[in-house]
């Protein structure tokens, strides 16, 4: 193996980040489009235009989510086990919201009945708006610490409730996340449509872009001044066999700013959120939609990256037993599995990017009302 | 202690959601190749009817695929939400094939399915055919990786327990990939899917022929389905037999339960055609035997014995006793007593650790184990015989029945008179549900037959669950049942509607029942 264990652990922190960011950029713009669907499409034909901007691609994009889930299972099994079972009802809410997407896209236009179609439109809205909101809330809770502990055999016990997840700070992060995804989706929609729909999408982009930046700033101020942060108070050996019970951790206000203090270069990550966000706002206002999409993608890297860098090396801190917190060093798979999964990702990720780009190239261009009328029976 | 109710509900939820998912997967696996065949005919002959066939059957494929995707995400979540200890204990091995499935296969299928539906006017004929082929290859790779993961649950090769990390760890990835159970399962399962796709097209085409509608379209579809279905069902049966052989090697309890073999017979053992198993008395009350057959299927030899249930239980009792020692030593190691003597002693017995863990269903500490509990844990190592015995036989009977249906359909396709054979067409029509029933039975035999383990011989089912409340399980189970019932109603409604309307739903102007929705 060319990489030693600590390096691979670090690489996998980056790769999980890449998959989550990939999910937010690719599936995120589909979800943003779903969220905006009932509002920017005023009648059935307009809504079909909106849906068909993502029609050929949403399915492939959703695999970013499934693969991110699979990769967390493979690379961070303890995180997968603890987070998914702890956030049980939140996860089920995401899952059930996602149910509306495949059937909503595929079944909606197969029957010409206004009630049928409008029901699925709201289904697509739920499938677009609920997952980013809950993922944001989940990140908000990770930043505060989650009430869980392990027994001696590493079975995890979650001692909080679903309603406890919905605290003010977490809801703020949920708003940031939803605004970010809707902003991104609105820009995509402005790029792929024309006329009224494009105008409405551009306006939505301006509103949600400003909301994202304001919320991001508020969350940052809250973290800097509130009672946030955990720090490892014992020596941790990154090369050691993973055991989350072998270190000690203390809760420490302001600890989430330590990485920026110790390594000022990391401040580039939150800077990207502002840079990308502002640039996207300016560009979309000027009608430069494709560049704006690139810029909002950069903003997404910045926003998600900020959460990751602030918490590093923590992934899932425990509020009730801080020493059981999960970090990139002690909640990972074996050296061998991390190595194999690294190569699998390295081989397949470029291929995925190539054929996804080809699919977008084939389907490129504006989706118009004329297109919908010509493809009455085959379009979504 | 984990409550039994929690375990039962978690199992019920997993079984319900997995079996529901498996209503859609086999059809996807088979239909996608039928689409490849139809579109290849289009590219080679240029006849529009083949394009219409690809598009019409593709439309039904899409309705089915949507629910396959919807219900598949549930399974990817559910290991984490409901089987957290399992996910921790074996994620090092089990997670990798799931992640690779996403990277290698599911991305491929899902990216190209959009071009399949929307790329007709934007791609050349050959490019579009390539898209369809890649979609087909993707679905099959997807099945391969999922069955590698499942095969490892049945036969956990290439991995070892580590007391430091308190989990199974990967030792040999190639062994996991090339696991003979996984490979036999893969071919058996995808072939069953091919037969399902073929039966779907065969039955609906028969219905058009019986009604005298869109006859040319239906005849061409029927012929393709008959030929593809016959080849597939042959493969299902041959590979089913291969699965039987590999199971005999790796999971003696499953084979013995499937066959209701209480005693070890002298080789080669007879095959019990029908029987009424008596679980408590550990015997069959009534049985019809065919000599030799089981020995040959199960061991590929005339002289190797297949162990009966009583002998297996006697051996498992010894493993439970050794397992208790393994659990004790593991506790010492976890408490920090890691001297070489303890480590060596643990290494010597750790192969039976899983059998010791079976007792955690009854006691917290191994000090409280009684001989009576050892007997109970031993008895737990056998799945119940009656459901295994009968579901297996039902599956096999349906397989042979489909062999006859496809065989006759192919025979009359070659002769060219199938369109006037009304009885054959009626049988083909009413055979529609058979491949689904057979697939679900097969799933049941494989997974119920693995009990009491999630990972055979390594991790008992009752230890694998998440520490959730019983109320949470009732709530989520109710949610799944509600959502899935609703989705099934919607899906069936659309499927029936478009199957009834037929190729006229394409709006090409060439068929009956032209599309009216506009």
HADDOCK unambig.tbl for C-alpha pairs under 7 A between the chains (distance, minus, plus):
assign (segid A and resid 56 and name CA) (segid B and resid 114 and name CA) 3.87 0.50 0.50
assign (segid A and resid 56 and name CA) (segid B and resid 115 and name CA) 6.18 0.50 0.50
assign (segid A and resid 56 and name CA) (segid B and resid 118 and name CA) 6.43 0.50 0.50
assign (segid A and resid 57 and name CA) (segid B and resid 111 and name CA) 6.47 0.50 0.50
assign (segid A and resid 57 and name CA) (segid B and resid 114 and name CA) 5.96 0.50 0.50
assign (segid A and resid 59 and name CA) (segid B and resid 110 and name CA) 5.19 0.50 0.50
assign (segid A and resid 59 and name CA) (segid B and resid 111 and name CA) 6.53 0.50 0.50
assign (segid A and resid 60 and name CA) (segid B and resid 107 and name CA) 5.70 0.50 0.50
assign (segid A and resid 60 and name CA) (segid B and resid 110 and name CA) 4.30 0.50 0.50
assign (segid A and resid 60 and name CA) (segid B and resid 111 and name CA) 4.07 0.50 0.50
assign (segid A and resid 63 and name CA) (segid B and resid 102 and name CA) 6.73 0.50 0.50
assign (segid A and resid 63 and name CA) (segid B and resid 106 and name CA) 6.75 0.50 0.50
assign (segid A and resid 63 and name CA) (segid B and resid 107 and name CA) 5.75 0.50 0.50
assign (segid A and resid 66 and name CA) (segid B and resid 102 and name CA) 6.67 0.50 0.50
assign (segid A and resid 67 and name CA) (segid B and resid 99 and name CA) 5.64 0.50 0.50
assign (segid A and resid 67 and name CA) (segid B and resid 102 and name CA) 4.91 0.50 0.50
assign (segid A and resid 67 and name CA) (segid B and resid 103 and name CA) 6.43 0.50 0.50
assign (segid A and resid 70 and name CA) (segid B and resid 95 and name CA) 6.24 0.50 0.50
assign (segid A and resid 70 and name CA) (segid B and resid 98 and name CA) 5.55 0.50 0.50
assign (segid A and resid 70 and name CA) (segid B and resid 99 and name CA) 4.17 0.50 0.50
assign (segid A and resid 71 and name CA) (segid B and resid 99 and name CA) 5.03 0.50 0.50
assign (segid A and resid 73 and name CA) (segid B and resid 91 and name CA) 6.05 0.50 0.50
assign (segid A and resid 73 and name CA) (segid B and resid 95 and name CA) 5.02 0.50 0.50
assign (segid A and resid 74 and name CA) (segid B and resid 91 and name CA) 5.70 0.50 0.50
assign (segid A and resid 74 and name CA) (segid B and resid 92 and name CA) 5.85 0.50 0.50
assign (segid A and resid 74 and name CA) (segid B and resid 95 and name CA) 3.87 0.50 0.50
assign (segid A and resid 74 and name CA) (segid B and resid 96 and name CA) 4.86 0.50 0.50
assign (segid A and resid 74 and name CA) (segid B and resid 99 and name CA) 6.67 0.50 0.50
assign (segid A and resid 77 and name CA) (segid B and resid 87 and name CA) 6.10 0.50 0.50
assign (segid A and resid 77 and name CA) (segid B and resid 88 and name CA) 5.21 0.50 0.50
assign (segid A and resid 77 and name CA) (segid B and resid 91 and name CA) 5.14 0.50 0.50
assign (segid A and resid 77 and name CA) (segid B and resid 92 and name CA) 6.83 0.50 0.50
assign (segid A and resid 78 and name CA) (segid B and resid 88 and name CA) 5.22 0.50 0.50
assign (segid A and resid 80 and name CA) (segid B and resid 80 and name CA) 5.75 0.50 0.50
assign (segid A and resid 81 and name CA) (segid B and resid 80 and name CA) 4.62 0.50 0.50
assign (segid A and resid 81 and name CA) (segid B and resid 81 and name CA) 6.99 0.50 0.50
assign (segid A and resid 81 and name CA) (segid B and resid 84 and name CA) 4.30 0.50 0.50
assign (segid A and resid 81 and name CA) (segid B and resid 85 and name CA) 6.84 0.50 0.50
assign (segid A and resid 81 and name CA) (segid B and resid 87 and name CA) 5.59 0.50 0.50
assign (segid A and resid 81 and name CA) (segid B and resid 88 and name CA) 5.98 0.50 0.50
assign (segid A and resid 82 and name CA) (segid B and resid 84 and name CA) 6.61 0.50 0.50
assign (segid A and resid 84 and name CA) (segid B and resid 80 and name CA) 4.94 0.50 0.50
assign (segid A and resid 84 and name CA) (segid B and resid 81 and name CA) 4.61 0.50 0.50
assign (segid A and resid 85 and name CA) (segid B and resid 80 and name CA) 5.76 0.50 0.50
assign (segid A and resid 85 and name CA) (segid B and resid 81 and name CA) 3.90 0.50 0.50
assign (segid A and resid 85 and name CA) (segid B and resid 82 and name CA) 6.16 0.50 0.50
assign (segid A and resid 85 and name CA) (segid B and resid 84 and name CA) 6.17 0.50 0.50
assign (segid A and resid 85 and name CA) (segid B and resid 466 and name CA) 6.26 0.50 0.50
assign (segid A and resid 88 and name CA) (segid B and resid 81 and name CA) 5.81 0.50 0.50
assign (segid A and resid 95 and name CA) (segid B and resid 74 and name CA) 6.75 0.50 0.50
assign (segid A and resid 99 and name CA) (segid B and resid 70 and name CA) 5.34 0.50 0.50
assign (segid A and resid 102 and name CA) (segid B and resid 66 and name CA) 5.09 0.50 0.50
assign (segid A and resid 102 and name CA) (segid B and resid 69 and name CA) 6.92 0.50 0.50
assign (segid A and resid 102 and name CA) (segid B and resid 70 and name CA) 6.20 0.50 0.50
assign (segid A and resid 103 and name CA) (segid B and resid 66 and name CA) 5.66 0.50 0.50
assign (segid A and resid 103 and name CA) (segid B and resid 67 and name CA) 6.81 0.50 0.50
assign (segid A and resid 106 and name CA) (segid B and resid 63 and name CA) 6.86 0.50 0.50
assign (segid A and resid 106 and name CA) (segid B and resid 66 and name CA) 6.73 0.50 0.50
assign (segid A and resid 112 and name CA) (segid B and resid 517 and name CA) 5.82 0.50 0.50
assign (segid A and resid 112 and name CA) (segid B and resid 518 and name CA) 6.79 0.50 0.50
assign (segid A and resid 153 and name CA) (segid B and resid 166 and name CA) 6.59 0.50 0.50
assign (segid A and resid 155 and name CA) (segid B and resid 85 and name CA) 5.70 0.50 0.50
assign (segid A and resid 157 and name CA) (segid B and resid 467 and name CA) 6.11 0.50 0.50
assign (segid A and resid 241 and name CA) (segid B and resid 165 and name CA) 6.76 0.50 0.50
assign (segid A and resid 242 and name CA) (segid B and resid 165 and name CA) 6.14 0.50 0.50
assign (segid A and resid 243 and name CA) (segid B and resid 165 and name CA) 5.90 0.50 0.50
assign (segid A and resid 333 and name CA) (segid B and resid 92 and name CA) 5.23 0.50 0.50
assign (segid A and resid 334 and name CA) (segid B and resid 92 and name CA) 6.55 0.50 0.50
assign (segid A and resid 334 and name CA) (segid B and resid 169 and name CA) 6.61 0.50 0.50
assign (segid A and resid 336 and name CA) (segid B and resid 170 and name CA) 6.93 0.50 0.50
assign (segid A and resid 337 and name CA) (segid B and resid 92 and name CA) 6.37 0.50 0.50
assign (segid A and resid 337 and name CA) (segid B and resid 170 and name CA) 6.60 0.50 0.50
assign (segid A and resid 341 and name CA) (segid B and resid 96 and name CA) 6.72 0.50 0.50
assign (segid A and resid 344 and name CA) (segid B and resid 100 and name CA) 6.82 0.50 0.50
assign (segid A and resid 348 and name CA) (segid B and resid 103 and name CA) 5.99 0.50 0.50
assign (segid A and resid 348 and name CA) (segid B and resid 104 and name CA) 6.23 0.50 0.50
assign (segid A and resid 352 and name CA) (segid B and resid 107 and name CA) 6.95 0.50 0.50
assign (segid A and resid 356 and name CA) (segid B and resid 111 and name CA) 6.45 0.50 0.50
assign (segid A and resid 359 and name CA) (segid B and resid 115 and name CA) 6.83 0.50 0.50
assign (segid A and resid 362 and name CA) (segid B and resid 122 and name CA) 6.51 0.50 0.50
assign (segid A and resid 376 and name CA) (segid B and resid 518 and name CA) 6.85 0.50 0.50
assign (segid A and resid 377 and name CA) (segid B and resid 506 and name CA) 6.33 0.50 0.50
assign (segid A and resid 377 and name CA) (segid B and resid 507 and name CA) 6.73 0.50 0.50
